[in-house]
């Protein structure tokens, strides 16, 4: 007994020491990642500071963007980002919600996994590939078919007037819609799946048709979850860069027309950063990046918060 | 009741046999509405898949004719000349993806382990929040990050800066996959290890991580596939290069940036190369995704 006790104690001490070392390693990596993230943000804010300092709040309220004369206002880019993302959401939300309902409540079981896989693959296609597709396939289609149709019959509406470029707000919104569909579908699917089955069974038991079951037992309890999914999709659309840069036309103008070229916060950075003239221009672009970071982070956190809240509610 | 039943054994045939049931008009409308909704939902699901088919068929039809061996071992040709390849871009992409995986993989794995296994430590909760935040950062902003922290201090565009930017994209993906998979591993396994008197770190590294090994590996590969297709963070970190890159502190060509440059150029020949490049990129990304999913499916079964 007395001979054994010391070895046990040593083993114990060793294992405790090992655990402490391990915990220390994990904690220091966590601190490194957090520190690194803080450093990145601080560096970005630092390079954006001259522009914010020079323009003040006017940076966000002015739409004049002229690197040659040194005028920097981000309003046109904010407009482009918000409008293209909201349009994309408008196009994508019905499709995504419908596809998610199809996957959870309508499709025969053997069909579900392959369809879900195909929709997920949409998210795997690199942004630049959507961009090249947008330039060479989508833009001509919009120029040749969509523009004559909408402009010809509804051209008196301000949103449908404008030139037949093909590249512009509508093309960007369409590409974005395709890109955010997998995100919204995936989250909606989770939300619909988390609706307890007894709810569906109760509706069917009361004699509801399939659509009534979906409406009463699936859609109604998931309203806020679907909302969260849409906000998450919006967050993705806000920050999407390459595809939008390639198809939106890149002209910082605020216009109601869907056919006119526009520019987003991400697209102007991608376009002008490498050939920026002077420090003021670089700094203004960094400031736009900072605004984009803040906006998309807020939107994403908001979406996550909504989704988490609804998940904890339905799991009761 | 009993009387009538004993009188005639054969019940009257239900009216359905006489002809189609005439439902009241409200019922008919309800069933019609349901049918219509089904059709609409199926159409919407079809619309969600349609773009994939469009994009994929077009890339294949435009990319296949342009695909040849030159792409894989020749440098880009100057504008106006035919031929030329994207060898330097393919190599550049490979180098940067490997470098960024080396940076992001160990860090992401350990972050995921920490967040999953020590959820009660405040640091772990903060880390989880930040990693959630990082997944939502637009990739172009990550490029700006890398530009401000690496390109400016190092004095120029470099493969290092590009790799670091890609690593920042991969890190949260790797960490979150690891976390999710570790949460799926039954607590009994941990308890069994601890009950045998193993120190906690040994349980985590030798048992838990090993149990989730292949699932975590697929997560890592998916993150690699994602990083391989990223363009925005490379535009002003690794920039571009028409020649073979000679060092990691030089600007380096990468496949996505090359596709972008070629796609927005006015030359027909370069468009052809851009399509071929897209086909290569999409094939690689799809292959990784497909293999990972198959492996993951077999694991979970």
Interface residues (C-beta under 8 A of the other chain):
Chain A: X14 X15 X16 X18 X19 X21 X22 X23 X25 X26 X27 X29 X30 X31 X32 X33 X34 X37 X39 X40 X41 X43 X44 X46 X47 X94 X95 X96 X97 X98 X99 X101 X102 X103 X106 X107 X115 X117 X118 X119 X121 X122 X124 X125 X126 X127 X128 X129 X130 X131 X132 X133 X135 X136 X137 X178 X181 X185 X209 X210 X211 X212 X214 X235 X238 X239 X240 X241 X242 X246 X266 X269 X270 X273 X274 X285 X286 X289 X292 X293 X296 X297 X299 X300 X301 X304
Chain B: X30 X31 X33 X34 X36 X37 X38 X40 X41 X42 X43 X44 X45 X47 X48 X49 X51 X52 X54 X55 X58 X59 X62 X107 X110 X111 X113 X114 X118 X121 X123 X124 X126 X127 X130 X131 X132 X133 X134 X135 X136 X137 X138 X139 X140 X141 X143 X144 X145 X147 X148 X149 X152 X168 X171 X197 X198 X199 X200 X201 X202 X204 X205 X225 X226 X228 X229 X230 X231 X232 X235 X236 X239 X256 X259 X260 X263 X264 X271 X274 X275 X278 X281 X282 X285 X286 X289 X293
